[in-house]
Amino acid sequence: MKPYKFEPYLKTTLWGGYQIAPFKGIYTAQPNIGESWEISGVAGHESVAIERGLIDDVDVGMTLTQLIDKYKGLLVGDKVYRKFGNKFPLLVKFIDSRQDLSVQVHPDDKLAMERHGCPGKTEMWYIIKSDVGAKIYAGLKKQITPTDYEQMVSEPAPGSASVSEASPSGSNPMADVIATHEAHQGDLYFLPAGRLHAIGAGCFLAEIQQASDITYRVYDFGRKDAHGKPRELHIEQAKDAIDYQVWPEYRTSYDSTQPTSQLINCPYFVVHRVVVQVAQQIDFHCDSFVVVMCLWGEANINGVKVRQGETLLVPASENVLYIFGNATFLTAHIG
């Protein structure tokens, strides 16, 4: 079973930019592309398989869910299939923020299942590039309680134009408590469910997350949707989802000097950064598929060519990576 490529779902957003299409080598007139969903099993936006170098490939045109149903553990891993069935457990994206995204939080598995009948959302960001002065907002910088939160959102401070600065468009109730970080290429942020966060303007990043699209917006700069109506906020829902603990560090460190560096190892995904010069063989010793996101360069992986901006799904039955080329990747699998 050779690795699969899928047709990306390019999503226009109010805050989207112009970098995703050229990064991926795609020519399109679609405006304000904020996200490229690379691999998705989310209902309504399921990834569809495209060519992978096989003559008369019967899998071309099948959705990811159909492929899992066809191959089961051979594709995703026996352990993964027993746990998730035909539901792919990850959602993999590239994100380009021309404007600040909303201040938001995601529920954990327990709360999301109670309210929405679906998993929660733990995610991670790897910054591919950023503008000078771009920011990442993640976590609380000072202790508050649920009661404090209620008072802040009901009695907001003077207005702000970004997550932490002044704007005539509205007032950000979380400006004084959300932690602000300078964004730099190669920075890594792990965002467990419950952590308040926002991607600042000028960030281009890769996101790997649980396969959930549940988001509670706390503040959105007074922006309006395509119909001219203010985008919905979820003030009350967010109160029970927020982790009110203050952590000493929100940026995740890793050894960037190694050709293969483990970035994240959590119950939902294990992520590595892989830098290949000429050739490399990698075995993660896992009963799982492996997602491979190409961040730079080009290579051949298990017989399929991949270049910057493309993403592969390597089947569990053939998940030892034989890489020839000169490129940098993120890989993700289920531990």
N, C-alpha and C positions, 0 to 999 in steps of 0.2 A: 504494500500500500504506500504509494508516494504521497508526499505532503500536498495539502489542498491550499489553493488560493480562493478567495471569495471576493465578490463584487462589493466594494465599500459603499456604505450608506452615508452620503454627504448631507449633513444637516445644517440648514440655514438657521441662524439664531440672531436675536437682537444685538448680541455682543460679539458676534463672529467677525473674523478677519479675512485675509486674502492669501495666507501662506500655505494652507493645506494642499490645495490643488497643485501648485508648482512643486511643493515638497514631494508629492506623490507622482509627479510627471503626468498629471491629468489636465486636459484642456477643457474648460467649461466656462460658461457665462453665468453660472449660478453665483449669486451674491452672498456675502457675509457668511461664509462657511465656518461655523464654529466647531463642528465635530465631524470626524470621520469614524463611523462605527466599523471597525475592521473585522471583528468576529463577534456575532451576536446571535443568541437564541431567543431574544426578547420577542414575544408575540407581536406581529405586525411589522417587525423589522428583522426578520430572520435572514441571516447571511445565505447567499446563493453561490454554489460552487461554480468556478470558471476554469478555464484551461489549466492543465498541469503537465502538458507535454506528452500525453497519451493519445494514440490514434483511436478514434471512435470511443472516447471515454464516456461510459454510460452514466457516470456520476455528475457530469456537467449539467447544470440547471437544477440540481436537487438542492433543497434547503438543508441547513445544518441539522435541523430536527429529523428530517428524512434520512440523512446519512447516519445519524446515531441509531435510528430505528433499524436501519439496514445492517450496520456492522457492530453495533452494541460495544462490548468491551474491546474488540479489536481496534476501534477508533478512539474511544475515550479512556479505556482501561477498565478492567473488571470491577475494581473497587469503586471507581467513580460511577460506573453504570449502576451498580447495586444501590448507591446512595442517591443518585440524581435521576436515574432512568433516562428518558429522552430529552431532558432539560439540560442544556449546556450550562455549566456553573459559572462561567466568567463572561464579562463584557469588556472588550478591548477597544480603546479609542486613541486617536490623536485629537488634541484640542488646541485651538488658536483663539486667544482672547484679545480682541481689539479694544474692548471695554472691560471694566471690572464685572465679574460674575456676581450674582446675588450672594449675600451672606446666608448660609444654609447649614443644615444638619441632616443626617440620615439616621433612621431608626435601626436598632439592632434586630437580630433574627426574631427574638421573642415578641417585641413590640410590633414589628412589621407583619408577623404572622397573625397576631391578634387583630390588627386593624385592616390589613390588606390581603391576607392569605398568601403571602409571598416572602422570600428571604429578605433580610435586611441588606445594608450596603456598607461594607468596608472596602476601602479603595486605597490606591497609591498613585503618586505623581512622580514622574521622572522628567525634569526640565531639559528639553532638547536645546532650546535657545531662548534668550530673553532680551528685551530692550533694556537700555541703561535706565536704572531707576525703577524697573518693574518690581512688583511686590507679590508675595504670597501671604495669605492670611490664614493662620491655622492655630487653633487652640485658644485657651484663655490665658491672659497674662496676669490676672488677679482673681481672687476667689469671689464668686457670687453664689447665691442660693437661688432656688426656683422662685422664691418670693422676690428677691432682687430683680431677677429677670422680668417678672411680671410688671414690676414698677418701672423698669427701664423702657419696656416696649409700650407702656401706656402713657408715660411721661417722657418722650424723647428729648434729647439735648438739641442744641442748635444744629442747623443743617450741615450736610457734608457732601462733597462732590465725588469722593472716592470712599473706599471702605473706612478710611481714617481721616479724611480732610473735608473742607467746607464746600457745600453745593447748594444752589438755589432750588434743586429739584426735590429735596426732601431731607429728612434727618435720619441718620443712622444710629439707632439706639445702642448698638454694640461697639461703637467707635472707641470707647474708653477701656474696653475689656478684652477685645480680640487681639491676639499676638500678631505682630507685623514682622515680616522677614524679607530681606533683600533677595531677589530671585537671580540665580546664576546657573549657567549651563552645568549640567551634571548633578544639580541638587536633587535630593530625594526626600519625599514626604510620605509617611505612612499615616493614613487617616482612618482609624478604627471608627465604626459606627458610634455616633454620639459626639464626635468632635466638631465644633463649629469651624467653618472654613469658607474661604472664597479665593478664587484665582484672580489675581490682579491683571489689569490691562498690560499687554505687551509680553505675555507668556505663551510659549509654544511648548507643549508637553505631551508625553504619552501617559495614558491612564489605564490601569488594570484594576478591575473591581468585580465584586459579586454581581451576578446577573440580575440586577434589580434596578428599576428606574424610579424608586421612591425618594423624593426630595422634599424637605420642608424648608420653604423660604422664610427667613426672618426679616430680611430687608432687601429691597430691590431698586433703590434710587428713584422711586416714583415712575419707573418705566412703564410703558403701555404696550399691549400686544398688537397684533396686526389689525385688530378691530377697534383700536383706540381705547381699549379698556385697561385699567391698571392690572398688572399681573397679580395673580392670587398670592397672598401670603398665608403662612400656616403657623401663626403665632402660638396658638394654644397647643396644636399637635407637637410643635417643637419643644415645648416646655418639658414634656415627659421624655423626650429623646436625648436631650443635651447631657453630656458628661460635664459636670460642674467642677471637676478636679483640675487643679493647675499642675502641669507637668514641667519639669526643669528644662526639657529640650523637645522641640517639635520637628526639627530637621533630623533625618536619619543619616548616620554616618556609615560608610563602607570603605573598603580598601580599593581605591581606584587604580592602584599600580598593578593589580593582577589581571591576567587575560580573562579569567572567569571569576567574578565576584558575586557572592550572594548578597542581594539587596534586602529582601524581605522573606521571612519564613513564618507564616501565620496559618491558622487552621483553614483559611480560604484559598490561599495561593502561596506558591514559592516562586520568587522572582530572582533571576540572575542578570547581570550585565556581562556580555561576552564580546571580547575584542579579538578578531581573527586577522592575522597577517599570514597569508599564503594558505595554511591548512591547519585544521584542528579537529580532533574527535572528542565528543563530549557525551558521557553517559551519566544521567542524573539518577539512575538506579531507582526508577519510580514506575509504578503501575498506573500510568497516566499519559494522556496526550501531552504534547509540548507546543505552546504557542511561541512563535518566533517573530518579533517585530524588528524590521531592519531600520535602524536610525541613520545609518551612513554607509556609503559604499555599495558594493554588490558582491554576490557570492553564489555558489551552487550548494544547496543543502539537500542531501539524499536524492540527488538527481533532478532537482527543480531549481531553476534560476530565480533569484530574488534580488531586488535592488532597494535603494532608499525609499522609504514610504510604503513598502509592501509588507504584508504579514502572511505567515504560513501557519497552518495547523498540521503538525506532524502527528500521525496516528500512534497510539500507544504500542501497537504491535511492531513498529519500526522506529522507536523513539531514541535510539542512539544517533546523535547528530554527526554526520560526516560533512564537514564544511570546507570548501575550497574557495578562496577569494580574499578580499581585503575589505573588511566591514565591521561595523559595531551593531550589536543586537541587544534587545531585551528578550529573555525567555520567561515563560510562565507555565507552571504545571501545578497539579494538585498533590500535596505531600502525603 
